[in-house]
Amino acid sequence: MNETASLRARAEIDLAALRANVRALRERAAGAQLMAVVKSDGYGHGAVRCAEAAREAGAAWLGTATPQEAFALRAAGLGGRIMCWLWTPGGPWREAVEADIDVSVSGLWALREVVAAAGAAGRPARVQLKADTGLGRNGCQPADWPELVGEALAAERAGHLRITGLWSHFACADEPGHPSIAAQLDVYRAMVAYAEKEGVEPEVRHIANSPATLTVPESHFDLVRTGIAMYGISPAPELGVPADFGLRPVMTLAASVALVKDAPAGHGVSYGHHYTTSAETTLGLVPVGYADGVPRHASGRGPVLIGGKVRTVAGRVAMDQFVVDLDGDRPEEGAEAVLFGPGDRGEPTAQDWAEAADTIAYEIVTRIGARVPRVYVDGAAGPAATDAAADRAAPEAPVTATRGVAR
């Protein structure tokens, strides 16, 4: 019996698709390096396995939000360049310096903390200065940029750090033609020009995220940071589905039908009876719910493929389960219920669930919870093993892993 058949639910992660996506994105940004962003446990796909696959496909950098995410990559044996950008006062700066992680600095408080950490570590820090070019989130405002650049250069001359990058982030790159894109590029170029005039010699300059990588070629500079696109999801669905950009969705979320039963007309379904059967029918129980990351906002709207037909969630999504009206069909218990995937078999996609829940596909994949095992496969080659020895020993056995750095 296939090991996955006994799972209540699984998130199948196609590493071959991820590698192909990275190669496609590198072609889009020819001449620039690519940073594979694996924050939030690889957007729910598994940071370590996805980082390894991205490296294999030519990603020169890895990117994380929190220091702990960066440390987990190092602990898993991933070398090379890793950048981490979300810091708070008192953060583990020294550990980051000692782990050779590029850290982002947006203000003087952070610069001073990293200089102190470098002194304690006895080695220079690698620092990337972030400019707020109009997003209004993290980053240094243009008015404060001269002071930050000046103090960073003084610290570099004193041997405390190396300024490795100058970077920023778009606000509306997923809306091609939005006037803020050109405006931010103008501000970014001016802030980079000022820093370089003062003596900064960055290794990389970067502002392009996934949508800019795909649609704003003038933003590529030395490096592009690809997050959601690397996982095969369109960052600008109004402009095209993943295939239009040469991408393939990496995650398939499926569960085993737990129960099929007859129900009379007028039977209420799930909490609040927001759905009532209109005639005699059959009901199917799908054993995943909002504790697994299935959005409750998609109650009554979320699509799922069972028995070759796309059904709709009947009534409310509960914590651990939801119901579909099977319209008299009787798939066997244990039949596969596919919530989303690439769409090859007519199954819904993450974008379909995003529309059902009035959100974005980023949130759909990222929210899939820790109790849903990740099953890693390698496209047509079948299941991916954790190492060469395991591959030789059991080439047909699927590999499962929970979220985090477990392998």
C-alpha positions as CSV (number, residue, x, y, z in Angstrom):
1,M,0.0,0.0,0.0
2,N,1.3,3.4,-0.9
3,E,2.4,5.2,2.3
4,T,0.6,8.4,1.4
5,A,-2.7,6.6,1.1
6,S,-3.0,6.2,4.8
7,L,-2.4,9.9,5.5
8,R,-5.3,12.0,6.7
9,A,-4.0,14.8,4.6
10,R,-0.8,15.8,2.9
11,A,0.9,18.7,1.2
12,E,2.8,17.3,-1.8
13,I,5.8,19.4,-2.7
14,D,7.2,18.9,-6.2
15,L,10.8,19.8,-6.0
16,A,11.3,19.3,-9.8
17,A,8.7,22.0,-10.4
18,L,10.5,24.3,-7.9
19,R,13.8,23.8,-9.7
20,A,12.2,24.5,-13.1
21,N,10.6,27.6,-11.7
22,V,13.9,28.9,-10.4
23,R,15.5,28.3,-13.8
24,A,12.6,30.0,-15.6
25,L,13.0,33.0,-13.3
26,R,16.7,33.2,-13.8
27,E,16.1,33.3,-17.5
28,R,13.7,36.2,-17.0
29,A,16.4,38.1,-15.1
30,A,19.4,37.1,-17.2
31,G,22.4,39.0,-16.0
32,A,21.2,39.3,-12.4
33,Q,21.7,36.8,-9.5
34,L,18.6,35.2,-8.0
35,M,17.7,35.1,-4.3
36,A,15.4,32.3,-3.4
37,V,13.2,33.6,-0.6
38,V,12.3,30.8,1.9
39,K,10.8,32.8,4.7
40,S,7.8,31.4,6.6
41,D,9.1,27.9,6.1
42,G,9.4,28.3,2.4
43,Y,5.9,29.9,2.1
44,G,4.6,26.7,3.7
45,H,6.5,24.4,1.4
46,G,9.4,23.5,3.7
47,A,12.3,25.9,3.9
48,V,15.2,23.5,4.0
49,R,14.1,21.2,1.2
50,C,13.1,24.2,-1.0
51,A,16.3,26.0,-0.3
52,E,18.3,23.0,-1.3
53,A,16.4,22.6,-4.6
54,A,16.7,26.3,-5.4
55,R,20.4,26.1,-4.9
56,E,20.6,23.1,-7.2
57,A,18.8,25.2,-9.8
58,G,21.3,28.1,-9.5
59,A,20.0,30.4,-6.8
60,A,23.0,32.3,-5.6
61,W,21.3,33.7,-2.5
62,L,18.8,32.6,0.1
63,G,16.5,35.1,1.8
64,T,14.6,34.9,5.1
65,A,12.7,37.4,7.2
66,T,13.7,36.4,10.8
67,P,17.1,35.5,12.1
68,Q,15.8,32.2,13.4
69,E,14.8,31.2,9.9
70,A,18.3,32.0,8.7
71,F,19.9,30.1,11.6
72,A,17.8,27.0,10.7
73,L,19.2,27.0,7.2
74,R,22.7,27.1,8.5
75,A,21.9,24.4,11.0
76,A,20.7,22.2,8.2
77,G,24.1,22.6,6.5
78,L,23.2,25.2,3.8
79,G,26.2,27.3,3.0
80,G,26.6,30.3,0.7
81,R,25.0,33.7,1.0
82,I,21.9,34.1,3.2
83,M,20.3,37.4,3.9
84,C,17.9,38.2,6.8
85,W,16.0,41.4,7.0
86,L,13.5,41.6,9.9
87,W,15.2,42.7,13.1
88,T,14.1,44.1,16.4
89,P,16.2,45.7,19.1
90,G,18.3,43.2,21.1
91,G,18.1,40.7,18.3
92,P,20.7,37.9,17.9
93,W,23.1,40.1,15.9
94,R,26.3,38.4,17.1
95,E,25.0,35.0,16.2
96,A,24.2,36.3,12.7
97,V,27.7,37.8,12.3
98,E,29.2,34.5,13.4
99,A,27.0,32.6,11.0
100,D,28.1,34.8,8.0
101,I,24.6,36.0,7.4
102,D,24.0,39.3,5.6
103,V,21.8,41.5,7.9
104,S,19.6,44.3,6.8
105,V,19.9,47.7,8.5
106,S,17.2,50.4,8.2
107,G,18.2,52.8,11.0
108,L,20.9,54.0,13.3
109,W,19.8,51.8,16.2
110,A,20.3,48.7,14.2
111,L,23.6,49.8,12.7
112,R,24.9,50.5,16.2
113,E,23.7,47.1,17.5
114,V,25.4,45.2,14.7
115,V,28.6,47.2,15.1
116,A,28.7,46.2,18.8
117,A,27.9,42.6,17.8
118,A,30.8,42.6,15.3
119,G,33.1,43.8,18.0
120,A,32.0,41.0,20.4
121,A,32.4,38.4,17.6
122,G,35.8,39.7,16.6
123,R,34.9,39.8,12.9
124,P,33.2,42.3,10.6
125,A,29.5,42.0,9.9
126,R,28.0,41.9,6.5
127,V,25.4,44.6,6.3
128,Q,22.9,45.6,3.6
129,L,21.4,49.1,3.9
130,K,17.7,49.2,3.1
131,A,16.1,52.3,1.6
132,D,12.5,53.2,2.0
133,T,11.7,54.4,-1.6
134,G,8.0,54.7,-1.1
135,L,6.6,51.4,0.5
136,G,6.4,53.1,3.9
137,R,7.3,50.0,5.8
138,N,10.9,49.0,6.7
139,G,13.8,51.0,5.3
140,C,15.5,54.3,5.8
141,Q,13.7,57.5,4.6
142,P,15.6,59.6,2.0
143,A,16.0,62.4,4.5
144,D,17.8,60.2,6.9
145,W,19.8,58.3,4.3
146,P,22.9,60.6,4.4
147,E,23.3,60.0,8.2
148,L,22.9,56.3,7.9
149,V,25.3,56.0,5.0
150,G,27.8,58.2,6.7
151,E,27.9,56.2,10.0
152,A,27.9,52.9,8.1
153,L,30.9,54.0,6.0
154,A,32.7,55.1,9.2
155,A,32.1,51.7,10.7
156,E,33.3,50.1,7.5
157,R,36.5,52.1,7.6
158,A,37.0,51.0,11.2
159,G,36.7,47.4,10.2
160,H,33.5,46.6,12.0
161,L,31.4,45.8,8.9
162,R,31.3,45.5,5.1
163,I,28.4,47.2,3.3
164,T,27.5,44.3,1.0
165,G,24.2,45.6,-0.5
166,L,21.8,48.5,-1.1
167,W,18.2,47.5,-1.4
168,S,14.6,48.4,-1.3
169,H,11.1,46.9,-1.9
170,F,8.2,47.8,-4.2
171,A,4.7,48.7,-3.0
172,C,2.7,48.0,-6.2
173,A,4.9,45.9,-8.5
174,D,2.0,43.5,-8.8
175,E,0.1,46.3,-10.6
176,P,2.1,46.8,-13.7
177,G,2.0,50.4,-14.9
178,H,1.2,51.8,-11.4
179,P,2.9,55.2,-11.1
180,S,4.5,54.3,-7.9
181,I,6.8,51.8,-9.7
182,A,8.6,54.3,-11.7
183,A,8.6,56.8,-8.8
184,Q,10.2,54.2,-6.5
185,L,12.8,53.3,-9.1
186,D,13.8,57.0,-9.4
187,V,14.1,57.3,-5.6
188,Y,16.1,54.1,-5.4
189,R,18.5,55.1,-8.1
190,A,19.1,58.5,-6.4
191,M,19.7,56.9,-3.0
192,V,22.1,54.3,-4.5
193,A,23.9,57.0,-6.4
194,Y,24.3,59.1,-3.3
195,A,25.7,56.1,-1.3
196,E,28.1,55.2,-4.1
197,K,29.3,58.8,-4.4
198,E,30.1,58.8,-0.7
199,G,32.2,55.6,-1.2
200,V,29.9,52.6,-0.8
201,E,30.9,49.8,-3.1
202,P,28.0,47.3,-2.8
203,E,28.2,43.8,-4.0
204,V,24.6,43.8,-4.9
205,R,21.8,46.3,-5.5
206,H,18.3,45.0,-5.5
207,I,14.7,46.1,-5.4
208,A,12.9,43.5,-7.6
209,N,10.5,41.1,-5.9
210,S,8.6,38.3,-7.8
211,P,6.2,40.5,-9.7
212,A,9.0,43.0,-10.7
213,T,11.1,40.1,-11.8
214,L,8.4,39.1,-14.2
215,T,7.2,42.4,-15.4
216,V,9.7,45.2,-14.6
217,P,13.0,44.3,-16.3
218,E,14.5,47.7,-15.6
219,S,14.3,46.8,-11.9
220,H,16.6,43.8,-12.0
221,F,19.9,45.5,-11.2
222,D,22.4,42.9,-9.7
223,L,19.9,40.6,-7.9
224,V,16.2,39.7,-7.9
225,R,14.4,38.3,-4.9
226,T,11.8,35.7,-5.9
227,G,9.4,34.4,-3.3
228,I,5.9,33.4,-4.4
229,A,6.8,33.0,-8.1
230,M,9.5,30.4,-7.1
231,Y,6.6,28.3,-5.7
232,G,4.8,28.5,-9.0
233,I,2.1,31.0,-8.1
234,S,1.4,34.0,-10.2
235,P,2.1,37.2,-8.2
236,A,-0.1,39.1,-10.6
237,P,-3.1,36.8,-11.4
238,E,-4.9,39.5,-13.3
239,L,-2.0,39.4,-15.8
240,G,-1.9,35.6,-16.2
241,V,-1.9,32.2,-14.6
242,P,1.4,30.6,-13.6
243,A,1.9,28.9,-17.0
244,D,1.8,32.3,-18.7
245,F,5.0,33.1,-16.9
246,G,6.6,29.6,-17.4
247,L,5.8,28.6,-13.8
248,R,4.2,25.5,-12.3
249,P,2.6,25.3,-8.8
250,V,4.7,23.3,-6.4
251,M,2.2,22.4,-3.7
252,T,-0.7,20.0,-4.0
253,L,-3.0,19.8,-0.9
254,A,-5.0,16.6,-0.6
255,A,-6.9,14.6,2.0
256,S,-8.6,11.2,2.3
257,V,-12.4,11.3,2.4
258,A,-13.3,10.1,5.9
259,L,-17.0,9.3,5.5
260,V,-19.7,9.1,2.8
261,K,-23.3,8.9,4.0
262,D,-26.8,9.4,2.8
263,A,-28.8,12.4,4.0
264,P,-32.4,13.3,3.5
265,A,-33.7,16.5,2.0
266,G,-33.8,19.4,4.4
267,H,-30.8,18.2,6.4
268,G,-28.6,20.9,8.0
269,V,-24.9,20.6,7.4
270,S,-22.1,21.8,9.8
271,Y,-22.2,24.6,12.3
272,G,-25.0,27.1,12.1
273,H,-26.8,25.1,9.3
274,H,-25.7,27.7,6.7
275,Y,-26.2,24.9,4.2
276,T,-29.3,22.6,4.0
277,T,-29.7,19.8,1.5
278,S,-32.2,20.5,-1.1
279,A,-33.0,16.9,-1.9
280,E,-31.9,13.4,-0.9
281,T,-28.2,13.3,-1.4
282,T,-24.9,11.9,-0.2
283,L,-22.4,13.9,2.0
284,G,-18.7,13.5,2.1
285,L,-16.5,14.4,5.0
286,V,-13.1,15.8,4.3
287,P,-10.9,15.7,7.4
288,V,-9.1,19.0,7.2
289,G,-10.2,22.4,8.6
290,Y,-9.1,25.8,9.7
291,A,-6.6,24.3,12.2
292,D,-4.8,22.9,9.1
293,G,-5.0,26.2,7.3
294,V,-8.2,25.7,5.3
295,P,-9.7,29.2,5.4
296,R,-13.0,29.5,7.3
297,H,-13.7,32.5,5.0
298,A,-14.1,30.0,2.2
299,S,-17.1,28.3,3.9
300,G,-19.7,27.5,1.3
301,R,-17.4,28.5,-1.5
302,G,-14.1,26.5,-1.4
303,P,-13.7,24.1,-4.3
304,V,-12.4,20.5,-3.9
305,L,-12.0,17.7,-6.5
306,I,-13.5,14.3,-5.5
307,G,-14.2,11.5,-7.8
308,G,-13.3,13.5,-10.9
309,K,-15.8,16.3,-10.1
310,V,-15.2,19.7,-8.5
311,R,-17.5,20.1,-5.5
312,T,-18.0,23.0,-3.2
313,V,-17.7,23.2,0.6
314,A,-21.2,22.7,2.0
315,G,-21.7,25.0,5.1
316,R,-19.0,26.1,7.4
317,V,-15.4,24.9,7.5
318,A,-14.8,23.6,11.0
319,M,-11.5,23.3,12.9
320,D,-10.7,19.8,11.7
321,Q,-13.1,19.0,8.9
322,F,-15.6,20.2,6.3
323,V,-18.4,18.6,4.3
324,V,-19.2,18.5,0.6
325,D,-22.5,17.6,-1.0
326,L,-21.7,14.7,-3.4
327,D,-25.1,14.9,-5.2
328,G,-25.8,11.2,-4.8
329,D,-22.3,10.0,-5.9
330,R,-20.6,7.5,-3.6
331,P,-16.9,7.6,-3.7
332,E,-15.3,5.1,-1.3
333,E,-14.0,6.2,2.1
334,G,-10.3,6.9,1.6
335,A,-10.9,8.4,-1.9
336,E,-8.7,11.4,-2.6
337,A,-10.0,14.9,-2.1
338,V,-7.8,17.5,-3.8
339,L,-8.2,21.0,-2.5
340,F,-5.7,22.5,-4.8
341,G,-2.8,21.7,-7.0
342,P,-1.3,22.7,-10.5
343,G,-4.7,22.1,-12.1
344,D,-3.6,19.3,-14.5
345,R,-6.3,17.0,-13.4
346,G,-9.0,19.6,-13.3
347,E,-8.4,20.2,-9.6
348,P,-8.7,23.7,-8.2
349,T,-5.7,25.9,-7.7
350,A,-4.5,27.9,-4.8
351,Q,-5.7,31.0,-6.7
352,D,-9.2,29.4,-6.8
353,W,-9.1,29.1,-3.0
354,A,-7.8,32.7,-2.7
355,E,-10.8,34.0,-4.7
356,A,-13.2,31.8,-2.6
357,A,-11.7,33.3,0.6
358,D,-11.2,36.9,-0.7
359,T,-7.5,36.8,-0.2
360,I,-4.3,36.1,-2.1
361,A,-2.7,32.8,-3.1
362,Y,0.3,33.7,-1.0
363,E,-1.8,33.3,2.2
364,I,-3.4,30.0,1.0
365,V,-0.1,28.1,0.7
366,T,1.6,29.8,3.6
367,R,-1.1,29.1,6.1
368,I,-1.1,25.3,5.7
369,G,-0.5,24.1,9.2
370,A,2.2,22.0,10.9
371,R,0.0,18.9,11.3
372,V,-0.3,18.5,7.5
373,P,2.8,16.4,6.6
374,R,4.9,17.6,3.7
375,V,5.5,14.8,1.2
376,Y,8.4,15.6,-1.2
377,V,8.3,14.3,-4.7
378,D,10.5,15.0,-7.7
379,G,8.2,15.4,-10.6
380,A,8.1,12.5,-13.1
381,A,11.1,10.9,-11.2
382,G,8.8,10.1,-8.3
383,P,9.4,10.6,-4.6
384,A,12.5,12.5,-3.5
385,A,14.6,11.0,-0.8
386,T,16.5,12.9,1.9
387,D,19.9,11.7,0.8
388,A,21.5,9.5,-1.8
389,A,21.7,6.5,0.5
390,A,18.0,6.7,1.3
391,D,17.3,7.0,-2.4
392,R,19.2,3.8,-3.2
393,A,17.6,1.9,-0.2
394,A,14.0,2.8,-0.9
395,P,13.5,4.6,-4.2
396,E,9.7,4.2,-4.1
397,A,9.1,5.3,-0.5
398,P,7.7,8.9,-0.2
399,V,9.4,11.2,2.2
400,T,7.3,13.0,4.7
401,A,8.3,15.9,6.9
402,T,6.5,18.4,9.1
403,R,7.1,22.1,8.8
404,G,10.3,23.6,10.0
405,V,13.8,22.2,9.5
406,A,12.9,18.5,10.1
407,R,14.1,16.5,7.2
